[in-house]
Amino acid sequence: MRLVIQRVKEASVTINGSVHASIPQGMLILIGIEDADSREDIDWLVGKVMRLRIFDDADGVMNLPISEVFGADIMVVSQFTLMASTKKGNRPSYIRASRPEVAIPLYNQFVSVLSEQMGHDVKTGIFGADMKVSLINDGPVTIIIDSHLRE
């Protein structure tokens, strides 16, 4: 499982011309899923997301996790292209990306566990939909975490 986490001042997902979900500030998380992913990957990644100290404290130092930032929220958007391989040629291969029958249950489980940790439902896009994602990246701060590259 691969996440791209962006600290945002605001983010929204538009589907078919109307806003489906939005957050005022917090994290926009793009998630890519492969067949080798499991509940263990979900638990590890949710723990990392919840403990990730990328928000400024009173001194302007990135020292706070999302749970300590008043009004901060999370939006999760599925993005199979995060699993792209560009080793050969110029056309990315998406063979590592899970098919919907595998990816959707893992995506839903990730969102559920993350919502449980946040204490409320996190916002989401719609899996497989043609989404327009808008954001104002704060910093900019962008972090990539791959559960298969744990050290």
Accessible surface in RSA format (square Angstrom, percent):
REM  Atomic radii and reference values for relative SASA: ProtOr
REM  Chains: A
REM  Algorithm: Lee & Richards
REM  Probe-radius: 1.40
REM  Slices: 20
REM RES _ NUM      All-atoms   Total-Side   Main-Chain    Non-polar    All polar
REM                ABS   REL    ABS   REL    ABS   REL    ABS   REL    ABS   REL
RES MET A   1     0.32   0.2   0.00   0.0   0.32   0.8   0.10   0.1   0.22   0.3
RES ARG A   2    47.11  19.8  47.11  24.0   0.00   0.0  11.24  15.4  35.87  21.7
RES LEU A   3     0.00   0.0   0.00   0.0   0.00   0.0   0.00   0.0   0.00   0.0
RES VAL A   4    17.65  11.6  17.65  16.0   0.00   0.0  17.65  15.3   0.00   0.0
RES ILE A   5     0.00   0.0   0.00   0.0   0.00   0.0   0.00   0.0   0.00   0.0
RES GLN A   6    30.04  16.8  30.04  22.0   0.00   0.0   0.03   0.1  30.01  22.8
RES ARG A   7    16.18   6.8  16.18   8.2   0.00   0.0   1.60   2.2  14.58   8.8
RES VAL A   8     2.34   1.5   0.00   0.0   2.34   5.6   0.00   0.0   2.34   6.4
RES LYS A   9   113.99  55.6 107.19  65.8   6.80  16.2  57.59  51.8  56.40  60.1
RES GLU A  10    91.26  52.4  91.26  69.0   0.00   0.0  14.07  27.2  77.19  63.0
RES ALA A  11     3.44   3.2   0.00   0.0   3.44   7.8   2.19   3.1   1.25   3.3
RES SER A  12    23.48  19.8  23.27  31.1   0.21   0.5  10.40  22.2  13.08  18.3
RES VAL A  13     0.00   0.0   0.00   0.0   0.00   0.0   0.00   0.0   0.00   0.0
RES THR A  14    30.04  21.4  30.04  30.4   0.00   0.0  18.85  25.3  11.19  16.9
RES ILE A  15    21.91  12.5  17.66  13.2   4.25  10.2  18.19  13.1   3.71  10.1
RES ASN A  16   149.89 103.4 106.47 102.9  43.42 104.6  40.43  97.3 109.46 105.8
RES GLY A  17    75.03  92.5   0.00   N/A  75.03  92.5  35.74  98.1  39.29  88.0
RES SER A  18    72.78  61.5  68.14  90.9   4.64  10.7  45.57  97.0  27.21  38.1
RES VAL A  19    98.32  64.7  70.75  64.0  27.57  66.4  70.75  61.5  27.57  74.8
RES HIS A  20    83.31  45.5  52.86  36.7  30.44  77.9  36.13  37.2  47.17  54.9
RES ALA A  21    12.73  11.7   5.19   8.0   7.54  17.2  12.73  17.9   0.00   0.0
RES SER A  22    53.22  45.0  47.89  63.9   5.33  12.3  13.50  28.7  39.73  55.7
RES ILE A  23     4.77   2.7   0.23   0.2   4.54  10.9   2.15   1.6   2.61   7.1
RES PRO A  24    92.64  67.5  78.49  71.6  14.15  51.4  86.79  71.7   5.85  36.4
RES GLN A  25    58.74  32.8  58.74  42.9   0.00   0.0   9.97  21.2  48.77  37.0
RES GLY A  26     0.16   0.2   0.00   N/A   0.16   0.2   0.00   0.0   0.16   0.4
RES MET A  27     0.00   0.0   0.00   0.0   0.00   0.0   0.00   0.0   0.00   0.0
RES LEU A  28     0.40   0.2   0.40   0.3   0.00   0.0   0.40   0.3   0.00   0.0
RES ILE A  29     0.00   0.0   0.00   0.0   0.00   0.0   0.00   0.0   0.00   0.0
RES LEU A  30    27.30  15.2  27.30  19.5   0.00   0.0  27.30  19.2   0.00   0.0
RES ILE A  31     1.88   1.1   0.00   0.0   1.88   4.5   0.00   0.0   1.88   5.1
RES GLY A  32     0.58   0.7   0.00   N/A   0.58   0.7   0.58   1.6   0.00   0.0
RES ILE A  33     8.74   5.0   3.85   2.9   4.88  11.8   3.85   2.8   4.88  13.3
RES GLU A  34    20.61  11.8  20.61  15.6   0.00   0.0   1.48   2.9  19.13  15.6
RES ASP A  35    99.94  70.0  79.35  79.0  20.59  48.7  33.92  79.8  66.02  65.8
RES ALA A  36    72.02  66.2  41.51  64.1  30.51  69.4  54.24  76.4  17.78  47.1
RES ASP A  37    10.93   7.7   0.00   0.0  10.93  25.8   0.00   0.0  10.93  10.9
RES SER A  38    47.97  40.5  43.94  58.6   4.04   9.3  39.65  84.4   8.32  11.7
RES ARG A  39   116.25  48.8 111.93  57.1   4.32  10.3  47.85  65.4  68.40  41.5
RES GLU A  40   115.65  66.4 107.76  81.5   7.89  18.8  40.86  79.0  74.79  61.1
RES ASP A  41     6.35   4.5   6.35   6.3   0.00   0.0   0.08   0.2   6.28   6.3
RES ILE A  42     0.00   0.0   0.00   0.0   0.00   0.0   0.00   0.0   0.00   0.0
RES ASP A  43    66.41  46.5  55.59  55.3  10.82  25.6  29.66  69.8  36.75  36.7
RES TRP A  44    67.73  27.2  59.37  28.7   8.36  19.6  48.31  25.8  19.42  31.5
RES LEU A  45     0.00   0.0   0.00   0.0   0.00   0.0   0.00   0.0   0.00   0.0
RES VAL A  46     3.35   2.2   3.35   3.0   0.00   0.0   3.35   2.9   0.00   0.0
RES GLY A  47    14.15  17.4   0.00   N/A  14.15  17.4  13.66  37.5   0.49   1.1
RES LYS A  48    74.81  36.5  73.61  45.2   1.21   2.9  17.83  16.0  56.98  60.7
RES VAL A  49     0.00   0.0   0.00   0.0   0.00   0.0   0.00   0.0   0.00   0.0
RES MET A  50    23.34  12.1  19.14  12.7   4.20  10.0  19.14  16.3   4.20   5.6
RES ARG A  51   153.78  64.6 142.06  72.4  11.72  27.9  75.98 103.8  77.80  47.2
RES LEU A  52    33.09  18.4  29.42  21.0   3.67   9.2  33.03  23.2   0.07   0.2
RES ARG A  53   144.97  60.9 129.26  65.9  15.71  37.4  30.82  42.1 114.15  69.2
RES ILE A  54     7.43   4.2   7.43   5.5   0.00   0.0   7.43   5.4   0.00   0.0
RES PHE A  55    13.14   6.6  13.06   8.1   0.08   0.2  13.14   8.0   0.00   0.0
RES ASP A  56    72.06  50.5  53.70  53.5  18.35  43.4  16.70  39.3  55.35  55.2
RES ASP A  57    35.20  24.7  25.21  25.1   9.98  23.6  15.24  35.9  19.95  19.9
RES ALA A  58   114.53 105.3  64.47  99.5  50.06 113.9  77.79 109.5  36.74  97.3
RES ASP A  59   124.59  87.3  92.74  92.3  31.85  75.3  25.28  59.5  99.32  99.0
RES GLY A  60    52.93  65.3   0.00   N/A  52.93  65.3  25.43  69.8  27.50  61.6
RES VAL A  61    85.85  56.5  82.18  74.4   3.66   8.8  85.85  74.6   0.00   0.0
RES MET A  62    96.03  49.7  77.11  51.0  18.92  45.1  75.95  64.6  20.08  26.6
RES ASN A  63    56.34  38.9  51.87  50.1   4.47  10.8   1.00   2.4  55.34  53.5
RES LEU A  64    40.97  22.8  40.97  29.3   0.00   0.0  40.97  28.8   0.00   0.0
RES PRO A  65    18.84  13.7  18.84  17.2   0.00   0.0  18.84  15.6   0.00   0.0
RES ILE A  66     2.70   1.5   0.00   0.0   2.70   6.5   0.00   0.0   2.70   7.3
RES SER A  67    79.30  67.0  41.39  55.2  37.91  87.3  35.94  76.5  43.36  60.8
RES GLU A  68   109.75  63.0  81.37  61.6  28.38  67.6  35.64  68.9  74.11  60.5
RES VAL A  69    31.50  20.7  21.03  19.0  10.47  25.2  24.29  21.1   7.22  19.6
RES PHE A  70   196.50  98.3 176.31 109.2  20.19  52.5 184.16 111.7  12.34  35.3
RES GLY A  71    42.66  52.6   0.00   N/A  42.66  52.6  30.89  84.8  11.77  26.4
RES ALA A  72    11.66  10.7   0.04   0.1  11.62  26.4   0.04   0.1  11.62  30.8
RES ASP A  73    19.58  13.7  19.58  19.5   0.00   0.0   3.97   9.4  15.61  15.6
RES ILE A  74     0.00   0.0   0.00   0.0   0.00   0.0   0.00   0.0   0.00   0.0
RES MET A  75     0.00   0.0   0.00   0.0   0.00   0.0   0.00   0.0   0.00   0.0
RES VAL A  76     0.00   0.0   0.00   0.0   0.00   0.0   0.00   0.0   0.00   0.0
RES VAL A  77     4.38   2.9   4.38   4.0   0.00   0.0   4.38   3.8   0.00   0.0
RES SER A  78    15.53  13.1   8.30  11.1   7.23  16.7   5.13  10.9  10.40  14.6
RES GLN A  79    61.96  34.6  56.86  41.6   5.10  12.1  19.48  41.5  42.49  32.2
RES PHE A  80   118.43  59.3 111.64  69.2   6.79  17.7 114.65  69.5   3.78  10.8
RES THR A  81    52.19  37.1  43.51  44.1   8.68  20.7  38.39  51.6  13.80  20.9
RES LEU A  82    30.31  16.9  21.43  15.3   8.88  22.3  24.77  17.4   5.54  14.9
RES MET A  83     0.23   0.1   0.08   0.1   0.15   0.4   0.08   0.1   0.15   0.2
RES ALA A  84    31.67  29.1  14.23  22.0  17.45  39.7  14.23  20.0  17.45  46.2
RES SER A  85    33.86  28.6  25.43  33.9   8.43  19.4  21.06  44.9  12.80  17.9
RES THR A  86    99.47  70.7  79.38  80.5  20.09  47.9  46.59  62.6  52.88  79.9
RES LYS A  87   192.92  94.1 154.37  94.7  38.55  91.8 106.01  95.4  86.91  92.6
RES LYS A  88   177.68  86.7 162.49  99.7  15.19  36.2 109.67  98.7  68.01  72.4
RES GLY A  89    67.00  82.6   0.00   N/A  67.00  82.6  39.02 107.1  27.98  62.7
RES ASN A  90   158.14 109.1 122.80 118.7  35.34  85.1  40.05  96.4 118.09 114.1
RES ARG A  91   207.87  87.3 193.00  98.4  14.87  35.4  74.11 101.3 133.76  81.1
RES PRO A  92    47.95  34.9  41.27  37.6   6.67  24.3  41.43  34.2   6.51  40.5
RES SER A  93    47.31  40.0  40.69  54.3   6.62  15.3  35.64  75.9  11.68  16.4
RES TYR A  94    82.22  38.4  70.05  39.9  12.17  31.7  49.30  37.1  32.92  40.6
RES ILE A  95   156.00  88.8 126.50  94.2  29.49  71.1 136.10  98.0  19.90  54.0
RES ARG A  96    92.48  38.8  81.78  41.7  10.70  25.5  49.98  68.3  42.50  25.8
RES ALA A  97    17.26  15.9   5.13   7.9  12.12  27.6   5.13   7.2  12.12  32.1
RES SER A  98    12.59  10.6   0.00   0.0  12.59  29.0   0.94   2.0  11.65  16.3
RES ARG A  99   163.43  68.6 161.47  82.3   1.96   4.7  55.92  76.4 107.51  65.2
RES PRO A 100    60.48  44.1  60.40  55.1   0.07   0.3  60.43  49.9   0.05   0.3
RES GLU A 101   125.46  72.0  99.74  75.5  25.73  61.3  66.50 128.6  58.96  48.1
RES VAL A 102    57.31  37.7  52.13  47.2   5.18  12.5  55.70  48.4   1.62   4.4
RES ALA A 103     3.79   3.5   3.79   5.9   0.00   0.0   3.79   5.3   0.00   0.0
RES ILE A 104    66.24  37.7  66.24  49.3   0.00   0.0  66.24  47.7   0.00   0.0
RES PRO A 105    76.10  55.5  66.17  60.3   9.93  36.1  72.03  59.5   4.07  25.3
RES LEU A 106    22.35  12.4  22.35  16.0   0.00   0.0  22.35  15.7   0.00   0.0
RES TYR A 107     9.10   4.2   9.10   5.2   0.00   0.0   8.78   6.6   0.32   0.4
RES ASN A 108    79.90  55.1  74.82  72.3   5.08  12.2  25.64  61.7  54.27  52.5
RES GLN A 109    60.90  34.1  55.84  40.8   5.06  12.0  19.32  41.1  41.58  31.5
RES PHE A 110     0.00   0.0   0.00   0.0   0.00   0.0   0.00   0.0   0.00   0.0
RES VAL A 111    22.37  14.7  22.37  20.3   0.00   0.0  22.37  19.4   0.00   0.0
RES SER A 112    67.20  56.8  58.11  77.6   9.09  20.9  28.51  60.7  38.69  54.2
RES VAL A 113    17.57  11.6  17.28  15.6   0.29   0.7  17.57  15.3   0.00   0.0
RES LEU A 114     0.00   0.0   0.00   0.0   0.00   0.0   0.00   0.0   0.00   0.0
RES SER A 115    12.58  10.6  11.01  14.7   1.58   3.6   9.16  19.5   3.42   4.8
RES GLU A 116   133.71  76.8 108.23  81.9  25.49  60.7  45.04  87.1  88.67  72.4
RES GLN A 117    97.92  54.8  75.12  54.9  22.80  54.3   6.08  12.9  91.84  69.7
RES MET A 118    30.79  15.9   8.56   5.7  22.23  52.9   9.25   7.9  21.54  28.5
RES GLY A 119    65.90  81.3   0.00   N/A  65.90  81.3  34.11  93.6  31.79  71.2
RES HIS A 120    85.29  46.6  72.01  50.1  13.28  34.0  70.91  73.1  14.38  16.7
RES ASP A 121   117.12  82.0 108.09 107.6   9.03  21.4  31.85  75.0  85.27  85.0
RES VAL A 122     9.38   6.2   0.00   0.0   9.38  22.6   0.00   0.0   9.38  25.4
RES LYS A 123    84.09  41.0  81.32  49.9   2.77   6.6  44.70  40.2  39.39  42.0
RES THR A 124    32.72  23.3  29.36  29.8   3.36   8.0   7.05   9.5  25.67  38.8
RES GLY A 125     4.93   6.1   0.00   N/A   4.93   6.1   0.32   0.9   4.61  10.3
RES ILE A 126    83.15  47.3  80.09  59.7   3.06   7.4  82.98  59.8   0.17   0.5
RES PHE A 127    54.78  27.4  35.32  21.9  19.46  50.6  35.32  21.4  19.46  55.7
RES GLY A 128    69.72  86.0   0.00   N/A  69.72  86.0  35.38  97.1  34.33  76.9
RES ALA A 129    31.92  29.4   9.65  14.9  22.27  50.7  20.16  28.4  11.76  31.1
RES ASP A 130   109.05  76.4  89.72  89.3  19.33  45.7  45.04 106.0  64.01  63.8
RES MET A 131    33.46  17.3  11.68   7.7  21.78  51.9  11.68   9.9  21.78  28.9
RES LYS A 132   123.13  60.1 119.61  73.4   3.52   8.4  95.69  86.1  27.43  29.2
RES VAL A 133    53.35  35.1  23.60  21.4  29.74  71.7  23.62  20.5  29.73  80.6
RES SER A 134    64.13  54.2  58.65  78.3   5.47  12.6  32.78  69.8  31.35  43.9
RES LEU A 135    62.85  35.0  33.52  24.0  29.33  73.7  35.68  25.1  27.17  73.1
RES ILE A 136    93.56  53.2  90.30  67.3   3.26   7.9  93.56  67.4   0.00   0.0
RES ASN A 137    41.95  28.9  21.34  20.6  20.61  49.6  16.01  38.5  25.94  25.1
RES ASP A 138    33.08  23.2  31.10  30.9   1.99   4.7   1.99   4.7  31.10  31.0
RES GLY A 139    58.54  72.2   0.00   N/A  58.54  72.2  17.42  47.8  41.13  92.1
RES PRO A 140   111.06  80.9  89.57  81.7  21.49  78.1  89.57  74.0  21.49 133.5
RES VAL A 141    14.23   9.4  11.00  10.0   3.23   7.8  14.23  12.4   0.00   0.0
RES THR A 142    66.80  47.5  38.78  39.3  28.02  66.8  33.10  44.5  33.70  50.9
RES ILE A 143    56.34  32.1  53.88  40.1   2.46   5.9  56.34  40.6   0.00   0.0
RES ILE A 144   118.44  67.4  91.32  68.0  27.12  65.4  91.32  65.8  27.12  73.6
RES ILE A 145    17.54  10.0  14.51  10.8   3.02   7.3  17.54  12.6   0.00   0.0
RES ASP A 146    13.28   9.3   6.06   6.0   7.23  17.1   3.27   7.7  10.02  10.0
RES SER A 147     2.74   2.3   0.00   0.0   2.74   6.3   0.00   0.0   2.74   3.8
RES HIS A 148    80.27  43.9  49.87  34.7  30.40  77.8  33.81  34.8  46.46  54.1
RES LEU A 149   126.85  70.6 110.47  79.0  16.38  41.2 114.99  80.8  11.86  31.9
RES ARG A 150    84.00  35.3  57.72  29.4  26.29  62.6  34.67  47.4  49.33  29.9
RES GLU A 151   213.18 122.4 128.59  97.3  84.59 201.4  84.29 163.0 128.89 105.2
END  Absolute sums over single chains surface
CHAIN  1 A     8452.7       6574.5       1878.2       4626.4       3826.3
END  Absolute sums over all chains
TOTAL          8452.7       6574.5       1878.2       4626.4       3826.3
